[in-house]
Amino acid sequence: MEYTVQWHIPKRVILIRVSGDVSIEELSRFNDDIIKHLNEGIEPIHLLSIGENIRRVPTNLMKIKQTTTYLQHPNMGWTVIVQEKPNPLTGFMVSVATQATGMKLRQVKSLADGVETLGRIDQSLNDSSTS
């Protein structure tokens, strides 16, 4: 799994890009990187997540839930998943993850739609400038 975690709007919106095969071990490192950002930011901190060419994901939902502790972080806001071409497997996993964790989630087709969606959800973002 390859991924990047960076600020899209400093200290408010994290932009995540993920590609390749996902393992639990890599998911753990990914989780640690997101938690570092959540600790540095100003709540609520939202995530824009772009998955590109994700082929395999772990299927053990309990392990995924135990590994992705960032979802319960007190600074965690909304997650917006950007998928230009919806993937049925990813859609199913997102649906299950949402139900299992109670995360606040939206799916959109482009990064611009994601930024617009977050601006509607959290009006305070409209005062921030994008990086």
PyRosetta script that sets phi, psi and omega in degrees:
from pyrosetta import init, pose_from_sequence

init()
pose = pose_from_sequence("MEYTVQWHIPKRVILIRVSGDVSIEELSRFNDDIIKHLNEGIEPIHLLSIGENIRRVPTNLMKIKQTTTYLQHPNMGWTVIVQEKPNPLTGFMVSVATQATGMKLRQVKSLADGVETLGRIDQSLNDSSTS")
pose.set_psi(1, 131.7)
pose.set_omega(1, 172.4)
pose.set_phi(2, -110.6)
pose.set_psi(2, 141.1)
pose.set_omega(2, 177.8)
pose.set_phi(3, -154.2)
pose.set_psi(3, 156.8)
pose.set_omega(3, 170.8)
pose.set_phi(4, -128.1)
pose.set_psi(4, 145.5)
pose.set_omega(4, 176.3)
pose.set_phi(5, -130.5)
pose.set_psi(5, 117.5)
pose.set_omega(5, -179.1)
pose.set_phi(6, -148.2)
pose.set_psi(6, 163.5)
pose.set_omega(6, 177.3)
pose.set_phi(7, -77.1)
pose.set_psi(7, 130.5)
pose.set_omega(7, 171.1)
pose.set_phi(8, -93.0)
pose.set_psi(8, -43.8)
pose.set_omega(8, 167.9)
pose.set_phi(9, -120.9)
pose.set_psi(9, 116.3)
pose.set_omega(9, -173.3)
pose.set_phi(10, -49.1)
pose.set_psi(10, 127.6)
pose.set_omega(10, 176.1)
pose.set_phi(11, 64.5)
pose.set_psi(11, 7.2)
pose.set_omega(11, -179.0)
pose.set_phi(12, -127.5)
pose.set_psi(12, -41.2)
pose.set_omega(12, -177.0)
pose.set_phi(13, -130.7)
pose.set_psi(13, 123.2)
pose.set_omega(13, 179.0)
pose.set_phi(14, -97.5)
pose.set_psi(14, 131.8)
pose.set_omega(14, 175.4)
pose.set_phi(15, -102.7)
pose.set_psi(15, 124.9)
pose.set_omega(15, -178.6)
pose.set_phi(16, -120.2)
pose.set_psi(16, 132.2)
pose.set_omega(16, 172.7)
pose.set_phi(17, -121.2)
pose.set_psi(17, 128.7)
pose.set_omega(17, -177.9)
pose.set_phi(18, -129.0)
pose.set_psi(18, 138.4)
pose.set_omega(18, 175.3)
pose.set_phi(19, -147.9)
pose.set_psi(19, 160.6)
pose.set_omega(19, 176.5)
pose.set_phi(20, 88.1)
pose.set_psi(20, -165.9)
pose.set_omega(20, 179.9)
pose.set_phi(21, -81.7)
pose.set_psi(21, 137.7)
pose.set_omega(21, -177.1)
pose.set_phi(22, -106.4)
pose.set_psi(22, 129.4)
pose.set_omega(22, 174.5)
pose.set_phi(23, -116.0)
pose.set_psi(23, 163.2)
pose.set_omega(23, 178.4)
pose.set_phi(24, -62.5)
pose.set_psi(24, -40.0)
pose.set_omega(24, -180.0)
pose.set_phi(25, -61.2)
pose.set_psi(25, -44.6)
pose.set_omega(25, 179.4)
pose.set_phi(26, -68.5)
pose.set_psi(26, -36.6)
pose.set_omega(26, 178.0)
pose.set_phi(27, -61.7)
pose.set_psi(27, -34.3)
pose.set_omega(27, 178.3)
pose.set_phi(28, -66.2)
pose.set_psi(28, -44.7)
pose.set_omega(28, 177.0)
pose.set_phi(29, -64.0)
pose.set_psi(29, -42.6)
pose.set_omega(29, 177.4)
pose.set_phi(30, -57.4)
pose.set_psi(30, -46.9)
pose.set_omega(30, 179.2)
pose.set_phi(31, -57.8)
pose.set_psi(31, -45.3)
pose.set_omega(31, -179.7)
pose.set_phi(32, -61.6)
pose.set_psi(32, -40.9)
pose.set_omega(32, 179.6)
pose.set_phi(33, -65.2)
pose.set_psi(33, -40.6)
pose.set_omega(33, 179.1)
pose.set_phi(34, -67.4)
pose.set_psi(34, -41.4)
pose.set_omega(34, 179.1)
pose.set_phi(35, -60.7)
pose.set_psi(35, -38.7)
pose.set_omega(35, 177.1)
pose.set_phi(36, -57.6)
pose.set_psi(36, -45.1)
pose.set_omega(36, 178.9)
pose.set_phi(37, -66.0)
pose.set_psi(37, -42.8)
pose.set_omega(37, 179.9)
pose.set_phi(38, -62.0)
pose.set_psi(38, -34.8)
pose.set_omega(38, 178.1)
pose.set_phi(39, -69.7)
pose.set_psi(39, -28.7)
pose.set_omega(39, -176.9)
pose.set_phi(40, -87.7)
pose.set_psi(40, -19.7)
pose.set_omega(40, -171.0)
pose.set_phi(41, -87.0)
pose.set_psi(41, -175.9)
pose.set_omega(41, 178.6)
pose.set_phi(42, -112.1)
pose.set_psi(42, 121.0)
pose.set_omega(42, -174.8)
pose.set_phi(43, -71.5)
pose.set_psi(43, 151.9)
pose.set_omega(43, -7.4)
pose.set_phi(44, -77.2)
pose.set_psi(44, 141.6)
pose.set_omega(44, 178.1)
pose.set_phi(45, -104.8)
pose.set_psi(45, 126.9)
pose.set_omega(45, -176.4)
pose.set_phi(46, -104.5)
pose.set_psi(46, 156.7)
pose.set_omega(46, 178.4)
pose.set_phi(47, -116.3)
pose.set_psi(47, 133.7)
pose.set_omega(47, 167.7)
pose.set_phi(48, -108.0)
pose.set_psi(48, 117.8)
pose.set_omega(48, -174.2)
pose.set_phi(49, -117.5)
pose.set_psi(49, 123.5)
pose.set_omega(49, 178.6)
pose.set_phi(50, -115.2)
pose.set_psi(50, 117.1)
pose.set_omega(50, 176.7)
pose.set_phi(51, -100.6)
pose.set_psi(51, 126.5)
pose.set_omega(51, -178.6)
pose.set_phi(52, -126.1)
pose.set_psi(52, 120.3)
pose.set_omega(52, 174.7)
pose.set_phi(53, 57.5)
pose.set_psi(53, 42.4)
pose.set_omega(53, 175.7)
pose.set_phi(54, -81.4)
pose.set_psi(54, 121.5)
pose.set_omega(54, -175.0)
pose.set_phi(55, -102.8)
pose.set_psi(55, -48.6)
pose.set_omega(55, -177.6)
pose.set_phi(56, -125.5)
pose.set_psi(56, 139.4)
pose.set_omega(56, 176.4)
pose.set_phi(57, -132.1)
pose.set_psi(57, 154.2)
pose.set_omega(57, 176.9)
pose.set_phi(58, -61.0)
pose.set_psi(58, 147.0)
pose.set_omega(58, -179.1)
pose.set_phi(59, -106.2)
pose.set_psi(59, -9.7)
pose.set_omega(59, 179.6)
pose.set_phi(60, -81.0)
pose.set_psi(60, 98.2)
pose.set_omega(60, -174.8)
pose.set_phi(61, -62.9)
pose.set_psi(61, -33.7)
pose.set_omega(61, 178.2)
pose.set_phi(62, -65.5)
pose.set_psi(62, -41.7)
pose.set_omega(62, 178.2)
pose.set_phi(63, -65.3)
pose.set_psi(63, -41.1)
pose.set_omega(63, 178.5)
pose.set_phi(64, -60.9)
pose.set_psi(64, -46.4)
pose.set_omega(64, -179.3)
pose.set_phi(65, -62.6)
pose.set_psi(65, -41.3)
pose.set_omega(65, 179.2)
pose.set_phi(66, -67.2)
pose.set_psi(66, -30.6)
pose.set_omega(66, -175.5)
pose.set_phi(67, -84.4)
pose.set_psi(67, -36.0)
pose.set_omega(67, -175.6)
pose.set_phi(68, -91.4)
pose.set_psi(68, 64.7)
pose.set_omega(68, -177.5)
pose.set_phi(69, -70.4)
pose.set_psi(69, -17.9)
pose.set_omega(69, 179.1)
pose.set_phi(70, -58.3)
pose.set_psi(70, -25.7)
pose.set_omega(70, -178.5)
pose.set_phi(71, -64.3)
pose.set_psi(71, -23.5)
pose.set_omega(71, 178.7)
pose.set_phi(72, -99.8)
pose.set_psi(72, 5.9)
pose.set_omega(72, -179.8)
pose.set_phi(73, -62.2)
pose.set_psi(73, 137.2)
pose.set_omega(73, -177.1)
pose.set_phi(74, -62.4)
pose.set_psi(74, -21.8)
pose.set_omega(74, 179.1)
pose.set_phi(75, -88.9)
pose.set_psi(75, -3.2)
pose.set_omega(75, -174.3)
pose.set_phi(76, -70.5)
pose.set_psi(76, 128.3)
pose.set_omega(76, 175.8)
pose.set_phi(77, -104.5)
pose.set_psi(77, -126.6)
pose.set_omega(77, -178.6)
pose.set_phi(78, -90.5)
pose.set_psi(78, 152.5)
pose.set_omega(78, 170.8)
pose.set_phi(79, -113.8)
pose.set_psi(79, 128.2)
pose.set_omega(79, 175.9)
pose.set_phi(80, -116.8)
pose.set_psi(80, 119.4)
pose.set_omega(80, 179.6)
pose.set_phi(81, -97.0)
pose.set_psi(81, 126.1)
pose.set_omega(81, -179.7)
pose.set_phi(82, -100.5)
pose.set_psi(82, 118.2)
pose.set_omega(82, 176.9)
pose.set_phi(83, -138.1)
pose.set_psi(83, 107.4)
pose.set_omega(83, 178.7)
pose.set_phi(84, -63.2)
pose.set_psi(84, -43.3)
pose.set_omega(84, 178.0)
pose.set_phi(85, -119.5)
pose.set_psi(85, 104.3)
pose.set_omega(85, -177.7)
pose.set_phi(86, -54.9)
pose.set_psi(86, 137.1)
pose.set_omega(86, 178.7)
pose.set_phi(87, -109.4)
pose.set_psi(87, 119.5)
pose.set_omega(87, -177.1)
pose.set_phi(88, -55.8)
pose.set_psi(88, -39.5)
pose.set_omega(88, 179.6)
pose.set_phi(89, -64.5)
pose.set_psi(89, -47.0)
pose.set_omega(89, 179.5)
pose.set_phi(90, -63.0)
pose.set_psi(90, -42.0)
pose.set_omega(90, 178.0)
pose.set_phi(91, -58.4)
pose.set_psi(91, -43.3)
pose.set_omega(91, 179.0)
pose.set_phi(92, -64.0)
pose.set_psi(92, -47.8)
pose.set_omega(92, -178.9)
pose.set_phi(93, -61.3)
pose.set_psi(93, -40.8)
pose.set_omega(93, 179.2)
pose.set_phi(94, -64.5)
pose.set_psi(94, -41.9)
pose.set_omega(94, 179.0)
pose.set_phi(95, -61.5)
pose.set_psi(95, -45.4)
pose.set_omega(95, 179.8)
pose.set_phi(96, -66.0)
pose.set_psi(96, -44.4)
pose.set_omega(96, -179.8)
pose.set_phi(97, -61.4)
pose.set_psi(97, -40.4)
pose.set_omega(97, 179.2)
pose.set_phi(98, -61.9)
pose.set_psi(98, -45.6)
pose.set_omega(98, 179.7)
pose.set_phi(99, -67.6)
pose.set_psi(99, -38.6)
pose.set_omega(99, -176.2)
pose.set_phi(100, -72.6)
pose.set_psi(100, -33.0)
pose.set_omega(100, -173.8)
pose.set_phi(101, -108.6)
pose.set_psi(101, -15.8)
pose.set_omega(101, -176.8)
pose.set_phi(102, 73.4)
pose.set_psi(102, 18.9)
pose.set_omega(102, -178.7)
pose.set_phi(103, -66.5)
pose.set_psi(103, 150.5)
pose.set_omega(103, 177.7)
pose.set_phi(104, -88.9)
pose.set_psi(104, 119.5)
pose.set_omega(104, -169.3)
pose.set_phi(105, -139.9)
pose.set_psi(105, 144.1)
pose.set_omega(105, 170.3)
pose.set_phi(106, -135.2)
pose.set_psi(106, 150.9)
pose.set_omega(106, 173.8)
pose.set_phi(107, -118.4)
pose.set_psi(107, 137.5)
pose.set_omega(107, -179.6)
pose.set_phi(108, -136.3)
pose.set_psi(108, 171.9)
pose.set_omega(108, -175.8)
pose.set_phi(109, -99.0)
pose.set_psi(109, -12.6)
pose.set_omega(109, -179.6)
pose.set_phi(110, -149.4)
pose.set_psi(110, 161.3)
pose.set_omega(110, 178.0)
pose.set_phi(111, -61.1)
pose.set_psi(111, -41.5)
pose.set_omega(111, 179.0)
pose.set_phi(112, -59.9)
pose.set_psi(112, -41.9)
pose.set_omega(112, 176.9)
pose.set_phi(113, -63.5)
pose.set_psi(113, -36.8)
pose.set_omega(113, 179.5)
pose.set_phi(114, -64.8)
pose.set_psi(114, -44.4)
pose.set_omega(114, 179.0)
pose.set_phi(115, -64.1)
pose.set_psi(115, -42.6)
pose.set_omega(115, 179.0)
pose.set_phi(116, -63.1)
pose.set_psi(116, -43.3)
pose.set_omega(116, 179.0)
pose.set_phi(117, -60.3)
pose.set_psi(117, -46.4)
pose.set_omega(117, 179.3)
pose.set_phi(118, -63.8)
pose.set_psi(118, -35.9)
pose.set_omega(118, 177.6)
pose.set_phi(119, -63.4)
pose.set_psi(119, -33.3)
pose.set_omega(119, 177.2)
pose.set_phi(120, -75.5)
pose.set_psi(120, -39.1)
pose.set_omega(120, -178.6)
pose.set_phi(121, -69.5)
pose.set_psi(121, -43.7)
pose.set_omega(121, -175.7)
pose.set_phi(122, -126.0)
pose.set_psi(122, 96.6)
pose.set_omega(122, -177.0)
pose.set_phi(123, -59.2)
pose.set_psi(123, -26.6)
pose.set_omega(123, -178.2)
pose.set_phi(124, -65.3)
pose.set_psi(124, -20.4)
pose.set_omega(124, 179.0)
pose.set_phi(125, -69.6)
pose.set_psi(125, -25.8)
pose.set_omega(125, -178.8)
pose.set_phi(126, -67.1)
pose.set_psi(126, -15.7)
pose.set_omega(126, 176.4)
pose.set_phi(127, -89.2)
pose.set_psi(127, -12.3)
pose.set_omega(127, -179.0)
pose.set_phi(128, -89.2)
pose.set_psi(128, 154.4)
pose.set_omega(128, 176.7)
pose.set_phi(129, -103.5)
pose.set_psi(129, 145.4)
pose.set_omega(129, 178.9)
pose.set_phi(130, -78.9)
pose.set_psi(130, 151.4)
pose.set_omega(130, -179.6)
pose.set_phi(131, -90.1)
pose.dump_pdb("model.pdb")
